[in-house]
Amino acid sequence: MIAELSKRCNCPRTRWPKCPHGFHFRKMVKRRRWKISLDEWLGHEKIRSVGDAEAVARQMVDAMKAGTFSPLGPQGNAAARAPRPIGTQGHTFASVAATYRALVDEDPERKPHYRKNLQYLLAIILRWPIPESDATLGALPIGAVDNAVLERFYKAQVAAGKSVGYRNKMVQFFRHFSRWAVREGYRATAWLEPDDPSHSVRVRQGAQRHRRLALPVVDGRGRVLVAGEYERLVAVAEPRLRDLCIATYELAARLPELTTLRWQAVDLARGTLAIRDSRIPQARRSACCR
């Protein structure tokens, strides 16, 4: 199987040719990274054999190199693939988003944290009040939502001080959701496409974290000349913050994992903690606290 193909399920790689989950394509072409589901790109077709997946992947690579690739499908026109006869009359952004979320909840390939993030994003997007209007974004007809409306929503998030990573998640959601809406017949065009010059909303590069805590400065005899940043922080922090700093430093745990700890997770006899992964609530990892 070619290296550009993968699956997002938990099945071992050796079982991919037989497992029922769909294939995904990932490749960097001309300084642009593509991450696409083969089933979504082809419409309602289901690609399960390795041979068919490799043939579709080669078709995609050839189109990318030739500059004719379209994320809407092999023909570059979603209407040519006979979408489901749903129609757009009476459908609002909120009603279509509810249908999309129901499909995501039923998809076994979606991980629990993805569904939780989708619920969080939709709650913010649908409640956003449109300036100079009494309506919210979720109450608008799906056909009335365009790049200009989403650009105003994006600028409102920037003005509210939202992080780059938060805004990038919003952009990725709008793109993926609108492509699905086009395939299902709810819309004629997708939103915020990278090659569309009608908007200025783009995925931004976040700040890189290269800095680390400065270590103590010691002399040849091992005496501390200048205390390290961690020691200075612990010395002046209030009791609760000091405890969190020590736990974070010693256990390499995330803040949500520490603040949600319960006594049931503490084993004093063995000197261990059972910490739930904040990204995957069902997963656990143990940490020694001796």
LUMZA-369441 format. One record per residue (C-alpha): x negated, y negated, z negated; residue in three letters. Coordinates in Angstrom, 1 decimal. Example, Ala and Ser with C-alpha at 12.3 -4.5 7.8 and 13.67 -1.06 7.14 Angstrom:
2
+--------+--------+--------+--------+
:     xx :     yy :     zz : residu :
+--------+--------+--------+--------+
:  -12.3 :    4.5 :   -7.8 :    ALA :
:  -13.7 :    1.1 :   -7.1 :    SER :
+--------+--------+--------+--------+
END
This chain:
290
+--------+--------+--------+--------+
:     xx :     yy :     zz : residu :
+--------+--------+--------+--------+
:    0.0 :    0.0 :    0.0 :    MET :
:   -1.3 :   -3.4 :    0.9 :    ILE :
:   -2.6 :   -5.6 :   -1.9 :    ALA :
:    0.0 :   -8.4 :   -1.3 :    GLU :
:    2.9 :   -6.2 :   -2.4 :    LEU :
:    3.9 :   -5.7 :   -6.0 :    SER :
:    6.9 :   -5.1 :   -8.3 :    LYS :
:    8.0 :   -6.9 :  -11.4 :    ARG :
:    9.4 :   -3.8 :  -13.1 :    CYS :
:    7.8 :   -1.9 :  -16.0 :    ASN :
:    7.3 :    1.2 :  -13.8 :    CYS :
:    3.7 :    2.4 :  -13.4 :    PRO :
:    2.1 :    1.6 :  -10.1 :    ARG :
:    2.0 :    5.2 :   -9.1 :    THR :
:    5.8 :    5.4 :   -9.2 :    ARG :
:    6.5 :    2.3 :   -7.1 :    TRP :
:    7.1 :    4.3 :   -3.9 :    PRO :
:   10.0 :    6.1 :   -5.7 :    LYS :
:   11.3 :    3.6 :   -8.3 :    CYS :
:   14.6 :    1.7 :   -7.4 :    PRO :
:   13.3 :   -1.8 :   -7.9 :    HIS :
:   12.5 :   -4.3 :   -5.2 :    GLY :
:    9.2 :   -5.3 :   -3.7 :    PHE :
:    7.7 :   -8.8 :   -4.0 :    HIS :
:    5.2 :  -10.5 :   -1.7 :    PHE :
:    2.4 :  -12.7 :   -2.9 :    ARG :
:   -0.3 :  -14.3 :   -0.8 :    LYS :
:   -2.4 :  -17.4 :   -0.4 :    MET :
:   -2.2 :  -18.7 :    3.2 :    VAL :
:   -3.8 :  -22.0 :    4.3 :    LYS :
:   -4.2 :  -23.2 :    0.7 :    ARG :
:   -0.6 :  -22.5 :   -0.1 :    ARG :
:    0.6 :  -19.7 :   -2.4 :    ARG :
:    3.7 :  -17.8 :   -1.6 :    TRP :
:    5.7 :  -15.7 :   -4.0 :    LYS :
:    8.8 :  -14.2 :   -2.4 :    ILE :
:   11.2 :  -11.3 :   -3.0 :    SER :
:   11.5 :   -9.1 :    0.2 :    LEU :
:   15.1 :   -8.4 :   -0.5 :    ASP :
:   16.0 :  -12.1 :   -0.9 :    GLU :
:   14.0 :  -13.1 :    2.1 :    TRP :
:   15.8 :  -10.5 :    4.3 :    LEU :
:   19.2 :  -11.3 :    2.9 :    GLY :
:   21.3 :   -8.4 :    1.6 :    HIS :
:   19.0 :   -5.7 :    2.9 :    GLU :
:   17.3 :   -3.4 :    0.4 :    LYS :
:   13.6 :   -2.5 :    1.0 :    ILE :
:   12.6 :    0.5 :   -1.1 :    ARG :
:   10.1 :    2.5 :    1.0 :    SER :
:    6.5 :    1.5 :    1.1 :    VAL :
:    6.3 :    1.7 :    4.9 :    GLY :
:    9.2 :   -0.7 :    5.4 :    ASP :
:    7.8 :   -3.1 :    2.8 :    ALA :
:    4.4 :   -3.2 :    4.5 :    GLU :
:    6.0 :   -3.8 :    7.9 :    ALA :
:    8.0 :   -6.8 :    6.5 :    VAL :
:    4.9 :   -8.1 :    4.7 :    ALA :
:    2.8 :   -8.1 :    7.9 :    ARG :
:    5.7 :   -9.9 :    9.6 :    GLN :
:    5.6 :  -12.6 :    7.0 :    MET :
:    1.8 :  -13.0 :    7.1 :    VAL :
:    1.9 :  -13.3 :   10.9 :    ASP :
:    4.6 :  -16.0 :   10.7 :    ALA :
:    2.6 :  -17.9 :    8.0 :    MET :
:   -0.6 :  -17.9 :   10.0 :    LYS :
:    1.3 :  -19.0 :   13.1 :    ALA :
:    3.0 :  -21.8 :   11.1 :    GLY :
:    6.5 :  -20.5 :   11.9 :    THR :
:    7.4 :  -19.0 :    8.5 :    PHE :
:   10.6 :  -20.1 :    6.8 :    SER :
:   11.5 :  -19.2 :    3.2 :    PRO :
:   15.1 :  -18.9 :    4.3 :    LEU :
:   14.5 :  -15.8 :    6.3 :    GLY :
:   12.9 :  -14.3 :    9.4 :    PRO :
:   14.9 :  -16.4 :   11.8 :    GLN :
:   14.5 :  -19.6 :    9.8 :    GLY :
:   18.2 :  -20.0 :    9.6 :    ASN :
:   20.3 :  -18.5 :    6.8 :    ALA :
:   23.5 :  -18.7 :    8.7 :    ALA :
:   22.1 :  -16.3 :   11.3 :    ALA :
:   22.1 :  -13.5 :    8.7 :    ARG :
:   25.9 :  -13.4 :    8.2 :    ALA :
:   26.3 :  -14.6 :    4.6 :    PRO :
:   29.2 :  -13.3 :    2.5 :    ARG :
:   32.5 :  -15.0 :    3.4 :    PRO :
:   32.7 :  -17.0 :    0.1 :    ILE :
:   33.3 :  -20.5 :    1.3 :    GLY :
:   32.5 :  -23.8 :   -0.5 :    THR :
:   36.0 :  -25.2 :   -1.2 :    GLN :
:   36.5 :  -25.8 :   -4.9 :    GLY :
:   33.1 :  -24.7 :   -6.0 :    HIS :
:   31.2 :  -26.9 :   -8.4 :    THR :
:   27.5 :  -26.7 :   -9.4 :    PHE :
:   28.6 :  -25.2 :  -12.7 :    ALA :
:   30.8 :  -22.5 :  -11.1 :    SER :
:   28.1 :  -21.4 :   -8.7 :    VAL :
:   25.5 :  -21.5 :  -11.4 :    ALA :
:   27.7 :  -19.2 :  -13.5 :    ALA :
:   27.9 :  -16.7 :  -10.7 :    THR :
:   24.1 :  -16.9 :  -10.2 :    TYR :
:   23.5 :  -16.4 :  -13.9 :    ARG :
:   25.8 :  -13.4 :  -14.0 :    ALA :
:   23.8 :  -11.7 :  -11.2 :    LEU :
:   20.6 :  -12.4 :  -13.0 :    VAL :
:   22.0 :  -10.9 :  -16.2 :    ASP :
:   22.9 :   -7.7 :  -14.3 :    GLU :
:   19.5 :   -7.5 :  -12.6 :    ASP :
:   17.4 :   -4.8 :  -14.4 :    PRO :
:   14.2 :   -6.3 :  -12.9 :    GLU :
:   14.7 :   -9.6 :  -14.8 :    ARG :
:   12.9 :   -9.7 :  -18.1 :    LYS :
:   14.7 :  -10.9 :  -21.3 :    PRO :
:   12.7 :  -14.0 :  -21.6 :    HIS :
:   13.5 :  -15.0 :  -18.0 :    TYR :
:   17.2 :  -14.8 :  -18.8 :    ARG :
:   16.8 :  -16.8 :  -22.0 :    LYS :
:   14.8 :  -19.5 :  -20.1 :    ASN :
:   17.5 :  -19.6 :  -17.4 :    LEU :
:   20.2 :  -20.1 :  -20.0 :    GLN :
:   18.2 :  -23.0 :  -21.6 :    TYR :
:   17.6 :  -24.7 :  -18.2 :    LEU :
:   21.2 :  -24.5 :  -17.1 :    LEU :
:   22.4 :  -25.9 :  -20.4 :    ALA :
:   20.3 :  -29.0 :  -19.8 :    ILE :
:   20.9 :  -29.4 :  -16.1 :    ILE :
:   24.7 :  -29.0 :  -16.2 :    LEU :
:   25.2 :  -31.4 :  -19.1 :    ARG :
:   23.1 :  -34.2 :  -17.5 :    TRP :
:   25.3 :  -37.3 :  -17.1 :    PRO :
:   25.0 :  -39.0 :  -13.7 :    ILE :
:   24.1 :  -42.7 :  -14.1 :    PRO :
:   26.9 :  -45.1 :  -13.2 :    GLU :
:   29.5 :  -42.3 :  -13.3 :    SER :
:   31.6 :  -40.4 :  -15.8 :    ASP :
:   30.7 :  -37.0 :  -14.2 :    ALA :
:   28.0 :  -34.6 :  -15.2 :    THR :
:   25.7 :  -32.8 :  -12.7 :    LEU :
:   27.6 :  -29.6 :  -13.4 :    GLY :
:   30.9 :  -31.1 :  -12.4 :    ALA :
:   29.8 :  -32.2 :   -8.9 :    LEU :
:   30.9 :  -30.1 :   -5.9 :    PRO :
:   28.0 :  -27.9 :   -4.9 :    ILE :
:   28.0 :  -29.5 :   -1.4 :    GLY :
:   27.7 :  -33.0 :   -3.0 :    ALA :
:   24.4 :  -32.2 :   -4.8 :    VAL :
:   21.5 :  -33.2 :   -2.6 :    ASP :
:   17.8 :  -34.1 :   -3.0 :    ASN :
:   18.6 :  -37.7 :   -4.0 :    ALA :
:   20.7 :  -36.6 :   -7.0 :    VAL :
:   18.1 :  -34.1 :   -8.1 :    LEU :
:   15.3 :  -36.7 :   -7.7 :    GLU :
:   17.2 :  -39.0 :  -10.1 :    ARG :
:   17.5 :  -36.1 :  -12.5 :    PHE :
:   13.8 :  -35.4 :  -12.2 :    TYR :
:   12.9 :  -39.1 :  -12.9 :    LYS :
:   15.2 :  -39.0 :  -16.0 :    ALA :
:   13.2 :  -36.1 :  -17.3 :    GLN :
:    9.9 :  -38.0 :  -16.7 :    VAL :
:   11.3 :  -41.0 :  -18.5 :    ALA :
:   12.3 :  -38.8 :  -21.4 :    ALA :
:    8.7 :  -37.7 :  -21.8 :    GLY :
:    9.2 :  -34.1 :  -20.8 :    LYS :
:    6.0 :  -32.2 :  -20.1 :    SER :
:    4.6 :  -31.2 :  -16.7 :    VAL :
:    5.2 :  -27.5 :  -17.3 :    GLY :
:    8.9 :  -28.2 :  -18.3 :    TYR :
:    9.5 :  -30.3 :  -15.1 :    ARG :
:    7.8 :  -27.7 :  -12.9 :    ASN :
:   10.2 :  -25.0 :  -14.3 :    LYS :
:   13.1 :  -27.3 :  -13.3 :    MET :
:   11.7 :  -27.7 :   -9.7 :    VAL :
:   11.1 :  -24.0 :   -9.3 :    GLN :
:   14.6 :  -23.2 :  -10.5 :    PHE :
:   16.3 :  -25.7 :   -8.1 :    PHE :
:   14.4 :  -24.2 :   -5.2 :    ARG :
:   15.1 :  -20.6 :   -6.0 :    HIS :
:   18.8 :  -21.3 :   -6.9 :    PHE :
:   19.4 :  -23.3 :   -3.7 :    SER :
:   17.9 :  -20.6 :   -1.5 :    ARG :
:   20.2 :  -18.1 :   -3.1 :    TRP :
:   23.2 :  -20.5 :   -2.6 :    ALA :
:   22.3 :  -20.8 :    1.1 :    VAL :
:   22.2 :  -17.0 :    1.6 :    ARG :
:   25.5 :  -16.6 :   -0.2 :    GLU :
:   27.2 :  -19.3 :    1.9 :    GLY :
:   27.7 :  -21.9 :   -0.8 :    TYR :
:   25.4 :  -24.4 :    0.9 :    ARG :
:   24.0 :  -25.1 :    4.3 :    ALA :
:   20.5 :  -26.3 :    3.2 :    THR :
:   18.2 :  -25.7 :    0.3 :    ALA :
:   16.9 :  -28.3 :   -2.2 :    TRP :
:   13.4 :  -29.7 :   -2.8 :    LEU :
:   11.7 :  -27.5 :   -0.2 :    GLU :
:    7.9 :  -28.2 :   -0.2 :    PRO :
:    7.9 :  -29.1 :    3.5 :    ASP :
:   10.9 :  -31.4 :    3.2 :    ASP :
:    9.8 :  -35.1 :    3.4 :    PRO :
:   13.1 :  -36.4 :    2.2 :    SER :
:   12.1 :  -36.3 :   -1.5 :    HIS :
:    9.1 :  -37.0 :   -3.7 :    SER :
:    9.7 :  -34.2 :   -6.2 :    VAL :
:    6.8 :  -31.8 :   -6.2 :    ARG :
:    5.3 :  -29.2 :   -8.6 :    VAL :
:    2.6 :  -31.1 :  -10.5 :    ARG :
:   -0.7 :  -29.9 :  -11.9 :    GLN :
:   -0.7 :  -29.9 :  -15.7 :    GLY :
:   -3.6 :  -31.0 :  -17.9 :    ALA :
:   -6.3 :  -28.4 :  -18.2 :    GLN :
:   -7.3 :  -27.3 :  -21.8 :    ARG :
:  -11.0 :  -27.1 :  -21.8 :    HIS :
:  -11.7 :  -28.4 :  -25.2 :    ARG :
:  -12.3 :  -26.2 :  -28.2 :    ARG :
:  -12.7 :  -26.9 :  -31.9 :    LEU :
:  -16.2 :  -28.2 :  -32.8 :    ALA :
:  -18.1 :  -25.7 :  -34.9 :    LEU :
:  -20.0 :  -26.7 :  -38.1 :    PRO :
:  -23.6 :  -28.1 :  -37.7 :    VAL :
:  -26.0 :  -26.2 :  -39.9 :    VAL :
:  -29.8 :  -26.5 :  -40.5 :    ASP :
:  -32.4 :  -23.8 :  -40.4 :    GLY :
:  -31.6 :  -22.7 :  -43.9 :    ARG :
:  -27.9 :  -22.2 :  -43.1 :    GLY :
:  -26.8 :  -25.3 :  -45.0 :    ARG :
:  -23.8 :  -27.1 :  -43.5 :    VAL :
:  -24.8 :  -30.6 :  -42.4 :    LEU :
:  -21.6 :  -31.6 :  -40.7 :    VAL :
:  -18.3 :  -29.7 :  -41.3 :    ALA :
:  -16.5 :  -28.3 :  -38.3 :    GLY :
:  -13.2 :  -29.7 :  -37.1 :    GLU :
:  -11.2 :  -26.7 :  -38.5 :    TYR :
:  -12.7 :  -27.1 :  -42.0 :    GLU :
:  -12.1 :  -30.9 :  -42.0 :    ARG :
:   -8.5 :  -30.4 :  -40.9 :    LEU :
:   -7.8 :  -27.8 :  -43.6 :    VAL :
:   -9.3 :  -30.1 :  -46.2 :    ALA :
:   -7.0 :  -33.0 :  -45.6 :    VAL :
:   -3.8 :  -31.2 :  -44.4 :    ALA :
:   -0.7 :  -31.0 :  -46.6 :    GLU :
:    0.0 :  -27.6 :  -48.2 :    PRO :
:    2.5 :  -26.3 :  -45.6 :    ARG :
:    0.4 :  -27.5 :  -42.6 :    LEU :
:   -2.7 :  -26.1 :  -44.2 :    ARG :
:   -1.1 :  -22.7 :  -44.5 :    ASP :
:    0.0 :  -22.8 :  -40.9 :    LEU :
:   -3.5 :  -23.8 :  -39.7 :    CYS :
:   -5.1 :  -21.0 :  -41.7 :    ILE :
:   -2.6 :  -18.4 :  -40.3 :    ALA :
:   -3.0 :  -19.6 :  -36.8 :    THR :
:   -6.8 :  -19.5 :  -37.0 :    TYR :
:   -7.0 :  -16.1 :  -38.7 :    GLU :
:   -4.2 :  -14.3 :  -36.9 :    LEU :
:   -4.3 :  -15.9 :  -33.4 :    ALA :
:   -0.5 :  -16.2 :  -33.6 :    ALA :
:    1.7 :  -18.8 :  -32.0 :    ARG :
:    3.6 :  -21.4 :  -34.0 :    LEU :
:    7.1 :  -19.9 :  -33.3 :    PRO :
:    5.9 :  -16.5 :  -34.4 :    GLU :
:    4.7 :  -17.9 :  -37.7 :    LEU :
:    7.7 :  -20.1 :  -38.5 :    THR :
:   10.1 :  -17.2 :  -37.9 :    THR :
:    8.4 :  -14.7 :  -40.1 :    LEU :
:   10.5 :  -12.8 :  -42.6 :    ARG :
:    9.5 :  -10.9 :  -45.7 :    TRP :
:   10.7 :   -7.7 :  -44.0 :    GLN :
:    7.7 :   -8.1 :  -41.6 :    ALA :
:    5.2 :   -8.2 :  -44.5 :    VAL :
:    3.5 :   -5.0 :  -45.7 :    ASP :
:    1.6 :   -5.9 :  -48.8 :    LEU :
:    0.4 :   -2.4 :  -49.4 :    ALA :
:   -1.3 :   -2.2 :  -46.0 :    ARG :
:   -2.1 :   -5.9 :  -45.8 :    GLY :
:   -0.4 :   -6.3 :  -42.4 :    THR :
:    2.2 :   -8.4 :  -40.7 :    LEU :
:    4.7 :   -7.3 :  -37.9 :    ALA :
:    4.8 :  -10.3 :  -35.6 :    ILE :
:    7.4 :  -10.6 :  -32.9 :    ARG :
:    6.1 :  -11.9 :  -29.6 :    ASP :
:    7.7 :  -15.3 :  -29.0 :    SER :
:    7.8 :  -14.7 :  -25.2 :    ARG :
:    9.3 :  -11.2 :  -25.4 :    ILE :
:   11.4 :  -10.9 :  -28.6 :    PRO :
:   11.7 :   -7.1 :  -28.3 :    GLN :
:    7.9 :   -6.6 :  -28.4 :    ALA :
:    5.9 :   -6.4 :  -31.7 :    ARG :
:    2.3 :   -6.6 :  -32.5 :    ARG :
:    0.7 :   -6.1 :  -35.9 :    SER :
:   -1.9 :   -8.5 :  -37.5 :    ALA :
:   -4.1 :   -7.7 :  -40.4 :    CYS :
:   -3.8 :  -10.3 :  -43.2 :    CYS :
:   -6.4 :   -9.0 :  -45.6 :    ARG :
+--------+--------+--------+--------+
END
